[in-house]
């Protein structure tokens, strides 16, 4: 999952980026609020982690502007404001969840997973696609009941395609989800990951639509 973090505290932000990447997320980080509007307008994220005390705009006002513009990205407010009125205002203003600093990383991870599940209409923690089962909390995959060993990037790529089964992704879109702004992908990294996934599961798992991109077909229910 690709997450956008908006946090102006450099020490906290740096620690969060490392921790979230260690938990398997692709993380992009902004220290100011207003650039968030352009980032969310031009690119896709599974979730936004938003501080309220930003140097250029109050996070609550930023959230109101996002929702007024019709942006439906799931938002988790992460702030030191622990007053009940602030919590109510944040949730009523369009946030999907509200977590007060200081916090435990395990709770942040659990809330992020639940938030994204709700946004995708998934009730269960495990995701089933035919004979493939994914467990986002442990980043494990199995095929026909047997565990399949995947690299972190292979797992993230498979999760993106399975969670969005029926949708075609261009190579550039997949690179954004896997690597974000700061990490560099090799010229054929996506193709290599797809080749490995087809070999570890089955050849027709990921279909290439020539000139358009890649898709995992939605299964009939």
N, CA, C and O of each residue as an XYZ file, in Angstrom:
884
protein
N       0.840     -1.192      0.000
C       0.000      0.000      0.000
C       0.879      1.247      0.000
O       1.863      1.325      0.736
N       0.520      2.205     -0.820
C       1.255      3.465     -0.880
C       0.553      4.493      0.005
O      -0.642      4.747     -0.140
N       1.321      5.076      0.922
C       0.783      5.989      1.921
C       1.465      7.339      1.778
O       2.670      7.411      1.534
N       0.690      8.416      1.931
C       1.242      9.766      1.966
C       1.235     10.252      3.403
O       0.179     10.315      4.034
N       2.400     10.595      3.924
C       2.550     11.120      5.274
C       2.753     12.627      5.192
O       3.617     13.108      4.459
N       1.946     13.369      5.953
C       2.095     14.826      6.033
C       2.395     15.164      7.486
O       1.501     15.163      8.333
N       3.655     15.451      7.763
C       4.137     15.656      9.133
C       5.330     16.607      9.101
O       6.309     16.350      8.401
N       5.254     17.712      9.861
C       6.324     18.705      9.806
C       7.430     18.467     10.818
O       8.488     19.087     10.720
N       7.219     17.591     11.782
C       8.261     17.255     12.749
C       9.263     16.320     12.062
O       8.941     15.172     11.756
N      10.474     16.821     11.824
C      11.433     16.070     11.023
C      11.865     14.774     11.688
O      12.010     13.750     11.021
N      12.072     14.812     12.998
C      12.504     13.595     13.679
C      11.407     12.543     13.671
O      11.661     11.374     13.384
N      10.173     12.966     13.990
C       9.060     12.029     13.984
C       8.784     11.531     12.575
O       8.567     10.337     12.366
N       8.792     12.435     11.616
C       8.520     12.031     10.237
C       9.532     11.031      9.716
O       9.164     10.048      9.073
N      10.813     11.279      9.990
C      11.857     10.364      9.539
C      11.688      8.988     10.178
O      11.852      7.960      9.520
N      11.357      8.986     11.469
C      11.143      7.708     12.146
C       9.931      6.974     11.616
O       9.955      5.752     11.469
N       8.854      7.721     11.324
C       7.648      7.100     10.786
C       7.885      6.512      9.401
O       7.415      5.415      9.100
N       8.611      7.237      8.564
C       8.897      6.729      7.220
C       9.649      5.406      7.310
O       9.300      4.437      6.635
N      10.691      5.374      8.154
C      11.463      4.135      8.294
C      10.592      3.003      8.845
O      10.651      1.874      8.359
N       9.788      3.316      9.859
C       8.967      2.275     10.487
C       7.911      1.756      9.529
O       7.698      0.547      9.446
N       7.247      2.641      8.808
C       6.195      2.212      7.889
C       6.770      1.442      6.705
O       6.180      0.460      6.253
N       7.901      1.881      6.210
C       8.546      1.117      5.134
C       8.960     -0.256      5.634
O       8.868     -1.244      4.905
N       9.419     -0.315      6.887
C       9.754     -1.599      7.474
C       8.556     -2.504      7.634
O       8.693     -3.726      7.699
N       7.363     -1.896      7.697
C       6.124     -2.677      7.802
C       5.543     -3.014      6.438
O       4.466     -3.603      6.347
N       6.256     -2.642      5.373
C       5.834     -3.038      4.036
C       5.122     -1.980      3.226
O       4.688     -2.261      2.109
N       4.984     -0.757      3.755
C       4.314      0.298      3.018
C       5.292      1.021      2.091
O       6.489      1.097      2.367
N       4.766      1.542      1.003
C       5.488      2.522      0.204
C       5.079      3.891      0.739
O       3.895      4.228      0.717
N       6.034      4.683      1.217
C       5.717      5.917      1.929
C       6.340      7.111      1.224
O       7.537      7.110      0.936
N       5.534      8.131      0.945
C       6.002      9.433      0.508
C       5.694     10.432      1.612
O       4.671     10.318      2.287
N       6.575     11.411      1.799
C       6.505     12.293      2.972
C       6.563     13.752      2.550
O       7.437     14.162      1.786
N       5.611     14.529      3.062
C       5.596     15.974      2.897
C       5.633     16.633      4.273
O       5.036     16.132      5.226
N       6.344     17.767      4.370
C       6.433     18.478      5.642
C       5.518     19.695      5.691
O       5.438     20.373      6.716
N       4.834     19.973      4.595
C       3.893     21.092      4.539
C       2.560     20.590      3.993
O       2.496     19.554      3.332
N       1.503     21.338      4.280
C       0.175     20.873      3.923
C      -0.258     21.181      2.503
O      -0.852     20.329      1.842
N       0.026     22.381      2.022
C      -0.513     22.782      0.722
C      -0.029     21.922     -0.440
O      -0.819     21.653     -1.345
N       1.246     21.468     -0.466
C       1.642     20.561     -1.553
C       0.854     19.258     -1.576
O       0.839     18.556     -2.587
N       0.205     18.936     -0.472
C      -0.607     17.721     -0.418
C      -1.744     17.768     -1.425
O      -2.119     16.745     -1.997
N      -2.288     18.955     -1.640
C      -3.412     19.094     -2.567
C      -3.017     18.668     -3.974
O      -3.769     17.960     -4.643
N      -1.835     19.098     -4.427
C      -1.369     18.714     -5.757
C      -1.001     17.233     -5.806
O      -1.292     16.545     -6.785
N      -0.357     16.747     -4.740
C       0.050     15.340     -4.723
C      -1.158     14.421     -4.847
O      -1.128     13.449     -5.602
N      -2.225     14.727     -4.106
C      -3.413     13.876     -4.134
C      -4.250     14.093     -5.387
O      -5.041     13.229     -5.765
N      -4.082     15.227     -6.023
C      -4.801     15.490     -7.278
C      -4.177     14.712     -8.434
O      -4.877     14.267     -9.344
N      -2.847     14.551     -8.388
C      -2.136     13.985     -9.532
C      -1.735     12.528     -9.364
O      -1.406     11.863    -10.347
N      -1.755     12.019     -8.130
C      -1.308     10.654     -7.891
C      -2.277      9.952     -6.944
O      -3.095     10.593     -6.285
N      -2.170      8.620     -6.886
C      -3.067      7.822     -6.054
C      -2.329      7.280     -4.835
O      -1.184      6.837     -4.924
N      -3.010      7.328     -3.705
C      -2.485      6.771     -2.460
C      -3.584      5.943     -1.809
O      -4.771      6.242     -1.943
N      -3.167      4.896     -1.099
C      -4.143      4.076     -0.383
C      -4.653      4.788      0.857
O      -5.774      4.540      1.301
N      -3.828      5.684      1.426
C      -4.235      6.397      2.634
C      -3.372      7.635      2.821
O      -2.262      7.726      2.296
N      -3.905      8.582      3.579
C      -3.199      9.804      3.962
C      -3.104      9.842      5.482
O      -4.119      9.748      6.172
N      -1.885      9.980      6.004
C      -1.659     10.192      7.434
C      -1.391     11.676      7.618
O      -0.405     12.200      7.100
N      -2.255     12.349      8.345
C      -2.259     13.813      8.358
C      -2.082     14.368      9.760
O      -2.883     14.089     10.653
N      -1.028     15.154      9.951
C      -0.868     15.937     11.171
C      -1.744     17.185     11.054
O      -2.004     17.664      9.950
N      -2.192     17.703     12.182
C      -3.029     18.904     12.149
C      -2.220     20.183     12.305
O      -2.609     21.223     11.775
N      -1.105     20.126     13.021
C      -0.307     21.325     13.297
C       0.768     21.490     12.229
O       1.931     21.152     12.447
N       0.370     22.007     11.084
C       1.277     22.197      9.964
C       1.664     23.668      9.833
O       0.894     24.532     10.252
N       2.836     23.985      9.263
C       3.309     25.370      9.241
C       2.574     26.294      8.278
O       2.560     27.507      8.485
N       1.961     25.743      7.225
C       1.364     26.597      6.205
C      -0.159     26.579      6.195
O      -0.780     27.513      5.687
N      -0.765     25.548      6.738
C      -2.227     25.466      6.780
C      -2.610     24.494      7.895
O      -1.934     23.486      8.102
N      -3.679     24.793      8.603
C      -4.154     23.878      9.619
C      -4.630     22.590      8.940
O      -5.327     22.629      7.926
N      -4.243     21.457      9.515
C      -4.599     20.185      8.899
C      -6.089     19.995      8.747
O      -6.540     19.360      7.794
N      -6.865     20.539      9.676
C      -8.319     20.420      9.574
C      -8.842     21.178      8.360
O      -9.744     20.702      7.670
N      -8.279     22.353      8.098
C      -8.679     23.110      6.913
C      -8.258     22.401      5.631
O      -8.981     22.404      4.635
N      -7.086     21.799      5.675
C      -6.619     21.030      4.523
C      -7.574     19.880      4.230
O      -7.919     19.632      3.074
N      -7.996     19.188      5.266
C      -8.926     18.072      5.093
C     -10.250     18.545      4.508
O     -10.802     17.901      3.616
N     -10.758     19.663      5.003
C     -12.009     20.209      4.460
C     -11.874     20.543      2.979
O     -12.799     20.309      2.201
N     -10.721     21.090      2.587
C     -10.510     21.427      1.174
C     -10.444     20.162      0.320
O     -10.961     20.136     -0.796
N      -9.807     19.114      0.846
C      -9.749     17.857      0.102
C     -11.138     17.278     -0.123
O     -11.482     16.866     -1.231
N     -11.928     17.252      0.942
C     -13.264     16.673      0.815
C     -14.160     17.542     -0.057
O     -14.985     17.020     -0.807
N     -14.011     18.848      0.032
C     -14.816     19.734     -0.813
C     -14.495     19.531     -2.284
O     -15.366     19.673     -3.143
N     -13.227     19.196     -2.575
C     -12.806     18.947     -3.953
C     -13.215     17.554     -4.432
O     -12.983     17.198     -5.587
N     -13.821     16.772     -3.543
C     -14.285     15.438     -3.921
C     -13.256     14.343     -3.754
O     -13.477     13.216     -4.197
N     -12.125     14.652     -3.118
C     -11.106     13.627     -2.918
C     -11.531     12.708     -1.780
O     -11.834     13.176     -0.683
N     -11.556     11.400     -2.037
C     -12.078     10.439     -1.074
C     -10.977      9.569     -0.474
O     -11.268      8.508      0.078
N      -9.732      9.992     -0.571
C      -8.650      9.195     -0.003
C      -8.912      8.966      1.487
O      -9.275      9.909      2.190
N      -8.738      7.749      1.982
C      -8.900      7.507      3.418
C      -7.880      8.322      4.218
O      -6.693      8.335      3.891
N      -8.345      8.990      5.255
C      -7.486      9.894      6.035
C      -7.438      9.447      7.486
O      -8.471      9.253      8.128
N      -6.227      9.289      7.990
C      -6.000      9.036      9.406
C      -5.304     10.257      9.980
O      -4.159     10.538      9.626
N      -5.975     10.986     10.858
C      -5.365     12.123     11.531
C      -4.446     11.603     12.629
O      -4.846     10.780     13.452
N      -3.203     12.098     12.628
C      -2.211     11.719     13.629
C      -1.700     13.007     14.258
O      -0.941     13.745     13.630
N      -2.105     13.281     15.483
C      -1.890     14.610     16.055
C      -1.721     14.553     17.566
O      -2.073     13.572     18.220
N      -1.167     15.644     18.098
C      -1.063     15.784     19.552
C      -2.332     16.380     20.155
O      -2.465     16.429     21.378
N      -3.257     16.826     19.329
C      -4.500     17.416     19.831
C      -5.406     16.296     20.357
O      -5.975     15.521     19.589
N      -5.520     16.236     21.673
C      -6.281     15.143     22.274
C      -7.601     15.578     22.900
O      -8.252     14.792     23.589
N      -7.997     16.825     22.664
C      -9.268     17.303     23.197
C     -10.422     16.616     22.471
O     -10.345     16.368     21.267
N     -11.484     16.312     23.199
C     -12.636     15.635     22.612
C     -13.209     16.433     21.454
O     -13.584     15.859     20.432
N     -13.281     17.751     21.600
C     -13.838     18.581     20.527
C     -12.996     18.486     19.262
O     -13.538     18.488     18.157
N     -11.668     18.401     19.413
C     -10.804     18.251     18.239
C     -11.063     16.921     17.543
O     -11.088     16.850     16.314
N     -11.255     15.873     18.330
C     -11.527     14.562     17.730
C     -12.844     14.578     16.962
O     -12.927     14.090     15.835
N     -13.853     15.137     17.581
C     -15.166     15.196     16.929
C     -15.080     16.043     15.668
O     -15.623     15.674     14.627
N     -14.396     17.180     15.763
C     -14.277     18.060     14.608
C     -13.529     17.369     13.471
O     -13.893     17.516     12.304
N     -12.487     16.616     13.812
C     -11.724     15.929     12.777
C     -12.529     14.851     12.081
O     -12.500     14.746     10.855
N     -13.247     14.049     12.854
C     -14.039     12.969     12.259
C     -15.232     13.518     11.487
O     -15.549     13.033     10.401
N     -15.886     14.519     12.040
C     -17.011     15.134     11.325
C     -16.542     15.908     10.100
O     -17.313     16.127      9.166
N     -15.273     16.325     10.105
C     -14.747     17.085      8.977
C     -14.249     16.226      7.830
O     -13.767     16.750      6.826
N     -14.361     14.907      7.968
C     -14.013     14.039      6.846
C     -12.933     13.020      7.113
O     -12.614     12.228      6.227
N     -12.346     13.010      8.326
C     -11.338     11.990      8.631
C     -12.008     10.641      8.835
O     -13.153     10.558      9.278
N     -11.279      9.598      8.508
C     -11.786      8.236      8.697
C     -11.352      7.646     10.031
O     -11.970      6.710     10.539
N     -10.286      8.200     10.592
C      -9.804      7.735     11.885
C      -8.987      8.850     12.517
O      -8.580      9.797     11.844
N      -8.751      8.724     13.832
C      -8.083      9.783     14.588
C      -7.228      9.108     15.652
O      -7.741      8.368     16.491
N      -5.919      9.365     15.615
C      -4.994      8.755     16.556
C      -4.154      9.850     17.199
O      -3.618     10.717     16.509
N      -4.043      9.807     18.513
C      -3.358     10.858     19.263
C      -1.915     10.453     19.554
O      -1.648      9.309     19.920
N      -0.993     11.392     19.391
C       0.404     11.204     19.780
C       0.524     11.338     21.299
O      -0.203     12.131     21.898
N       1.417     10.587     21.933
C       2.235      9.491     21.390
C       1.386      8.248     21.127
O       0.305      8.091     21.695
N       1.874      7.390     20.283
C       1.101      6.231     19.848
C       2.032      5.043     19.688
O       3.252      5.203     19.632
N       1.462      3.864     19.616
C       2.230      2.649     19.354
C       2.183      2.347     17.857
O       1.126      2.430     17.233
N       3.330      1.999     17.292
C       3.379      1.709     15.861
C       2.447      0.563     15.492
O       1.842      0.576     14.420
N       2.326     -0.434     16.377
C       1.430     -1.559     16.093
C      -0.004     -1.093     15.918
O      -0.730     -1.604     15.065
N      -0.414     -0.115     16.730
C      -1.780      0.399     16.603
C      -1.940      1.188     15.316
O      -2.956      1.062     14.633
N      -0.942      2.005     14.978
C      -1.010      2.752     13.725
C      -1.132      1.799     12.549
O      -1.955      2.021     11.661
N      -0.327      0.738     12.527
C      -0.404     -0.244     11.441
C      -1.784     -0.892     11.370
O      -2.354     -1.043     10.289
N      -2.311     -1.272     12.525
C      -3.620     -1.931     12.550
C      -4.717     -0.984     12.065
O      -5.611     -1.388     11.322
N      -4.640      0.274     12.491
C      -5.645      1.241     12.049
C      -5.539      1.500     10.548
O      -6.558      1.641      9.872
N      -4.319      1.562     10.024
C      -4.143      1.757      8.587
C      -4.734      0.592      7.807
O      -5.437      0.792      6.817
N      -4.447     -0.620      8.255
C      -4.982     -1.789      7.547
C      -6.506     -1.790      7.568
O      -7.144     -2.059      6.550
N      -7.089     -1.490      8.728
C      -8.553     -1.473      8.833
C      -9.144     -0.367      7.974
O     -10.176     -0.556      7.331
N      -8.491      0.783      7.963
C      -8.980      1.924      7.188
C      -9.008      1.597      5.695
O      -9.982      1.893      5.003
N      -7.926      0.980      5.209
C      -7.860      0.640      3.790
C      -8.851     -0.463      3.460
O      -9.486     -0.430      2.406
N      -8.992     -1.447      4.355
C      -9.993     -2.498      4.116
C     -11.379     -1.908      3.951
O     -12.103     -2.263      3.021
N     -11.751     -1.007      4.850
C     -13.085     -0.386      4.765
C     -13.250      0.372      3.463
O     -14.310      0.316      2.840
N     -12.204      1.085      3.043
C     -12.308      1.882      1.817
C     -12.476      1.000      0.589
O     -13.032      1.435     -0.419
N     -11.996     -0.247      0.672
C     -12.102     -1.176     -0.454
C     -13.253     -2.161     -0.291
O     -13.410     -3.085     -1.090
N     -14.064     -1.953      0.758
C     -15.228     -2.793      0.959
C     -14.909     -4.192      1.415
O     -15.682     -5.116      1.160
N     -13.779     -4.371      2.088
C     -13.361     -5.700      2.543
C     -13.600     -5.814      4.042
O     -13.164     -4.960      4.814
N     -14.284     -6.856      4.442
C     -14.569     -7.057      5.860
C     -13.525     -7.925      6.537
O     -13.298     -7.791      7.739
N     -12.882     -8.818      5.781
C     -11.946     -9.771      6.361
C     -10.512     -9.275      6.236
O     -10.162     -8.564      5.294
N      -9.684     -9.668      7.215
C      -8.279     -9.284      7.179
C      -7.538    -10.019      6.068
O      -6.621     -9.467      5.460
N      -7.932    -11.267      5.800
C      -7.314    -12.040      4.721
C      -8.089    -11.846      3.422
O      -9.312    -11.706      3.423
N      -7.359    -11.842      2.330
C      -7.961    -11.602      1.016
C      -7.799    -12.856      0.176
O      -6.695    -13.379      0.031
N      -8.898    -13.331     -0.372
C      -8.902    -14.546     -1.189
C      -9.130    -14.170     -2.650
O     -10.038    -13.404     -2.972
N      -8.300    -14.716     -3.518
C      -8.489    -14.556     -4.968
C      -8.270    -15.930     -5.586
O      -7.137    -16.325     -5.864
N      -9.364    -16.652     -5.796
C      -9.238    -18.021     -6.279
C      -8.468    -18.857     -5.269
O      -8.845    -18.934     -4.100
N      -7.390    -19.483     -5.722
C      -6.571    -20.320     -4.850
C      -5.471    -19.537     -4.138
O      -4.660    -20.115     -3.415
N      -5.447    -18.221     -4.344
C      -4.436    -17.374     -3.712
C      -5.035    -16.705     -2.485
O      -6.150    -16.186     -2.536
N      -4.299    -16.718     -1.390
C      -4.731    -16.024     -0.180
C      -3.616    -15.087      0.272
O      -2.455    -15.484      0.364
N      -3.984    -13.840      0.553
C      -3.043    -12.835      1.032
C      -3.401    -12.441      2.451
O      -4.577    -12.335      2.802
N      -2.385    -12.226      3.257
C      -2.576    -11.786      4.639
C      -1.816    -10.474      4.815
O      -0.617    -10.495      5.091
N      -2.493     -9.324      4.660
C      -1.798     -8.035      4.686
C      -1.080     -7.727      5.990
O      -0.068     -7.026      5.974
N      -1.575     -8.232      7.128
C      -0.922     -7.884      8.381
C       0.442     -8.549      8.533
O       1.318     -8.009      9.210
N       0.635     -9.711      7.913
C       1.933    -10.394      7.990
C       2.673    -10.405      6.663
O       3.815    -10.859      6.595
N       2.031     -9.907      5.597
C       2.606     -9.870      4.253
C       2.978    -11.276      3.777
O       4.016    -11.484      3.148
N       2.114    -12.221      4.092
C       2.304    -13.597      3.662
C       1.302    -13.938      2.565
O       0.197    -13.398      2.511
N       1.722    -14.852      1.694
C       0.854    -15.317      0.614
C       0.882    -16.835      0.578
O       1.879    -17.463      0.933
N      -0.226    -17.410      0.145
C      -0.283    -18.862     -0.029
C      -1.023    -19.180     -1.317
O      -1.821    -18.381     -1.806
N      -0.747    -20.354     -1.857
C      -1.395    -20.818     -3.092
C      -1.808    -22.265     -2.892
O      -0.982    -23.151     -2.672
N      -3.127    -22.474     -2.977
C      -3.705    -23.796     -2.736
C      -3.296    -24.345     -1.364
O      -3.016    -25.532     -1.196
N      -3.276    -23.430     -0.399
C      -2.990    -23.812      0.972
C      -1.523    -23.908      1.330
O      -1.186    -24.146      2.490
N      -0.641    -23.727      0.354
C       0.789    -23.833      0.608
C       1.417    -22.436      0.590
O       1.127    -21.645     -0.307
N       2.282    -22.121      1.578
C       2.912    -20.796      1.597
C       3.806    -20.574      0.389
O       4.471    -21.493     -0.089
N       3.809    -19.346     -0.092
C       4.652    -18.957     -1.225
C       5.585    -17.854     -0.748
O       5.129    -16.836     -0.228
N       6.869    -18.045     -0.917
C       7.849    -17.060     -0.475
C       7.972    -15.956     -1.508
O       8.307    -16.207     -2.666
N       7.696    -14.727     -1.078
C       7.763    -13.569     -1.964
C       8.707    -12.533     -1.386
O       8.833    -12.409     -0.168
N       9.370    -11.791     -2.259
C      10.132    -10.631     -1.813
C       9.150     -9.528     -1.429
O       7.988     -9.582     -1.831
N       9.592     -8.519     -0.654
C       8.678     -7.421     -0.303
C       8.037     -6.756     -1.515
O       6.844     -6.455     -1.490
N       8.805     -6.522     -2.571
C       8.229     -5.867     -3.747
C       7.280     -6.795     -4.502
O       6.272     -6.341     -5.045
N       7.589     -8.075     -4.540
C       6.670     -9.018     -5.180
C       5.347     -9.058     -4.434
O       4.283     -9.073     -5.053
N       5.410     -9.075     -3.106
C       4.167     -9.090     -2.337
C       3.364     -7.817     -2.579
O       2.157     -7.881     -2.812
N       4.028     -6.658     -2.526
C       3.305     -5.401     -2.709
C       2.654     -5.324     -4.086
O       1.521     -4.862     -4.220
N       3.376     -5.779     -5.106
C       2.823     -5.753     -6.459
C       1.619     -6.677     -6.565
O       0.592     -6.296     -7.127
N       1.734     -7.886     -6.033
C       0.613     -8.824     -6.074
C      -0.581     -8.271     -5.304
O      -1.718     -8.387     -5.761
N      -0.337     -7.673     -4.142
C      -1.429     -7.123     -3.344
C      -2.153     -6.008     -4.088
O      -3.383     -5.961     -4.090
N      -1.404     -5.115     -4.719
C      -2.030     -4.027     -5.467
C      -2.927     -4.568     -6.575
O      -4.053     -4.100     -6.749
N      -2.437     -5.544     -7.319
C      -3.199     -6.070     -8.448
C      -4.402     -6.888     -7.988
O      -5.470     -6.815     -8.596
N      -4.235     -7.664     -6.918
C      -5.352     -8.479     -6.425
C      -6.405     -7.601     -5.759
O      -7.599     -7.790     -5.991
N      -5.982     -6.644     -4.937
C      -6.940     -5.738     -4.299
C      -7.746     -4.963     -5.327
O      -8.891     -4.588     -5.076
N      -7.140     -4.721     -6.494
C      -7.799     -3.952     -7.551
C      -8.081     -4.833     -8.763
O      -7.956     -4.389     -9.904
N      -8.462     -6.081     -8.510
C      -8.717     -7.019     -9.603
C      -9.732     -6.442    -10.579
O     -10.755     -5.888    -10.177
N      -9.435     -6.578    -11.865
C     -10.297     -6.030    -12.904
C      -9.848     -4.676    -13.397
O     -10.402     -4.165    -14.370
N      -8.862     -4.078    -12.754
C      -8.363     -2.768    -13.158
C      -7.014     -2.915    -13.829
O      -6.164     -3.674    -13.364
N      -6.812     -2.192    -14.923
C      -5.540     -2.212    -15.637
C      -4.635     -1.118    -15.075
O      -5.047      0.034    -14.940
N      -3.394     -1.492    -14.749
C      -2.395     -0.542    -14.275
C      -1.283     -0.414    -15.309
O      -0.794     -1.412    -15.838
N      -0.893      0.812    -15.588
C       0.263      1.012    -16.445
C       1.533      0.674    -15.659
O       1.505      0.577    -14.432
N       2.618      0.499    -16.359
C       3.896      0.238    -15.707
C       4.257      1.380    -14.773
O       4.749      1.149    -13.669
N       4.013      2.620    -15.209
C       4.352      3.787    -14.383
C       3.525      3.813    -13.108
O       4.049      4.154    -12.048
N       2.253      3.462    -13.181
C       1.409      3.440    -11.984
C       1.899      2.391    -10.991
O       1.904      2.627     -9.783
N       2.307      1.243    -11.497
C       2.816      0.203    -10.611
C       4.139      0.622     -9.982
O       4.392      0.327     -8.814
N       4.979      1.300    -10.742
C       6.239      1.790    -10.178
C       5.977      2.775     -9.050
O       6.661      2.735     -8.027
N       4.995      3.664     -9.218
C       4.656      4.610     -8.153
C       4.241      3.881     -6.889
O       4.653      4.252     -5.790
N       3.428      2.847     -7.040
C       2.943      2.117     -5.871
C       4.038      1.324     -5.184
O       3.999      1.129     -3.970
N       5.007      0.871     -5.947
C       6.081      0.069     -5.368
C       7.213      0.910     -4.800
O       7.816      0.534     -3.794
N       7.511      2.042     -5.428
C       8.739      2.757     -5.091
C       8.523      4.194     -4.603
O       9.403      4.749     -3.944
N       7.379      4.806     -4.908
C       7.160      6.177     -4.453
C       8.102      7.166     -5.111
O       8.616      6.922     -6.203
N       8.325      8.295     -4.431
C       9.126      9.376     -5.008
C      10.619      9.182     -4.844
O      11.387      9.533     -5.739
N      11.044      8.633     -3.722
C      12.462      8.655     -3.383
C      13.208      7.419     -3.850
O      14.389      7.506     -4.188
N      12.552      6.283     -3.877
C      13.235      5.064     -4.281
C      13.255      4.952     -5.798
O      12.320      5.369     -6.481
N      14.330      4.387     -6.307
C      14.511      4.287     -7.754
C      14.275      2.853     -8.210
O      14.821      1.901     -7.653
N      13.452      2.732     -9.232
C      13.199      1.409     -9.810
C      14.079      1.217    -11.034
O      14.309      2.152    -11.801
N      14.564      0.008    -11.207
C      15.286     -0.302    -12.429
C      14.348     -0.238    -13.619
O      13.130     -0.310    -13.456
N      14.901     -0.103    -14.807
C      14.078      0.093    -15.990
C      13.069     -1.006    -16.229
O      11.979     -0.744    -16.739
N      13.409     -2.235    -15.871
C      12.494     -3.359    -16.101
C      12.098     -4.044    -14.797
O      11.746     -5.223    -14.797
N      12.152     -3.308    -13.685
C      11.877     -3.914    -12.372
C      10.478     -4.499    -12.307
O      10.297     -5.608    -11.803
N       9.485     -3.772    -12.809
C       8.110     -4.257    -12.742
C       7.961     -5.543    -13.549
O       7.327     -6.494    -13.090
N       8.532     -5.578    -14.733
C       8.443     -6.775    -15.560
C       9.102     -7.972    -14.879
O       8.612     -9.097    -14.979
N      10.206     -7.729    -14.192
C      10.898     -8.820    -13.489
C      10.024     -9.361    -12.359
O       9.895    -10.574    -12.192
N       9.419     -8.448    -11.579
C       8.543     -8.892    -10.492
C       7.363     -9.700    -11.044
O       6.998    -10.735    -10.486
N       6.776     -9.227    -12.130
C       5.632     -9.926    -12.721
C       6.050    -11.307    -13.220
O       5.316    -12.280    -13.045
N       7.216    -11.392    -13.836
C       7.725    -12.697    -14.292
C       7.851    -13.666    -13.123
O       7.477    -14.833    -13.241
N       8.379    -13.189    -11.990
C       8.545    -14.052    -10.821
C       7.197    -14.476    -10.241
O       7.034    -15.620     -9.818
N       6.238    -13.562    -10.220
C       4.920    -13.900     -9.684
C       4.221    -14.931    -10.554
O       3.581    -15.847    -10.037
N       4.336    -14.793    -11.852
C       3.738    -15.785    -12.743
C       4.370    -17.155    -12.529
O       3.676    -18.171    -12.573
N       5.664    -17.191    -12.301
C       6.363    -18.459    -12.099
C       5.996    -19.083    -10.755
O       5.873    -20.303    -10.646
N       5.820    -18.240     -9.724
C       5.545    -18.764     -8.382
C       4.081    -19.176     -8.209
O       3.770    -20.004     -7.353
N       3.177    -18.602     -9.020
C       1.762    -18.954     -8.929
C       1.344    -19.695    -10.204
O       1.410    -20.923    -10.253
N       0.925    -18.975    -11.212
C       0.589    -19.621    -12.484
C       0.691    -18.580    -13.593
O       0.510    -17.390    -13.333
N       0.981    -19.005    -14.838
C       1.335    -18.065    -15.914
C       0.271    -17.025    -16.234
O       0.601    -15.901    -16.614
N      -1.018    -17.387    -16.084
C      -2.081    -16.469    -16.481
C      -2.550    -15.557    -15.342
O      -3.546    -14.849    -15.490
N      -1.843    -15.568    -14.210
C      -2.269    -14.744    -13.076
C      -2.317    -13.262    -13.438
O      -3.302    -12.580    -13.154
N      -1.260    -12.772    -14.060
C      -1.171    -11.358    -14.428
C      -1.129    -11.281    -15.948
O      -0.218    -11.804    -16.589
N      -2.131    -10.620    -16.506
C      -2.230    -10.537    -17.964
C      -1.703     -9.197    -18.451
O      -1.963     -8.153    -17.852
N      -0.963     -9.247    -19.542
C      -0.422     -8.035    -20.152
C      -1.343     -7.588    -21.278
O      -1.561     -8.327    -22.239
N      -1.882     -6.382    -21.161
C      -2.667     -5.789    -22.246
C      -1.718     -4.874    -23.005
O      -1.345     -3.806    -22.520
N      -1.336     -5.299    -24.187
C      -0.280     -4.624    -24.942
C      -0.577     -3.134    -25.123
O      -1.659     -2.748    -25.565
N       0.393     -2.326    -24.777
C       0.266     -0.890    -24.935
C      -0.527     -0.209    -23.844
O      -0.656      1.015    -23.851
N      -1.064     -0.971    -22.904
C      -1.887     -0.384    -21.844
C      -1.289     -0.674    -20.471
O      -0.974      0.252    -19.724
N      -1.131     -1.956    -20.134
C      -0.583     -2.269    -18.822
C      -0.885     -3.685    -18.392
O      -0.971     -4.592    -19.221
N      -1.046     -3.874    -17.099
C      -1.175     -5.197    -16.511
C      -2.433     -5.292    -15.672
O      -2.888     -4.302    -15.100
N      -2.996     -6.505    -15.604
C      -4.256     -6.689    -14.890
C      -4.306     -8.094    -14.296
O      -3.852     -9.060    -14.910
N      -4.866     -8.189    -13.094
C      -5.333     -9.455    -12.543
C      -6.838     -9.468    -12.734
O      -7.531     -8.582    -12.234
N      -7.345    -10.443    -13.437
C      -8.763    -10.470    -13.773
C      -9.622    -10.639    -12.523
O      -9.257    -11.364    -11.598
N     -10.754     -9.968    -12.510
C     -11.732    -10.169    -11.446
C     -12.401    -11.518    -11.654
O     -12.806    -11.856    -12.766
N     -12.513    -12.286    -10.574
C     -13.111    -13.613    -10.668
C     -14.621    -13.537    -10.540
O     -15.149    -12.696     -9.813
N     -15.309    -14.412    -11.244
C     -16.760    -14.464    -11.155
C     -17.160    -14.957     -9.768
O     -16.512    -15.841     -9.207
N     -18.221    -14.388     -9.219
C     -18.718    -14.788     -7.895
C     -19.988    -15.618     -8.031
O     -20.556    -16.047     -7.027
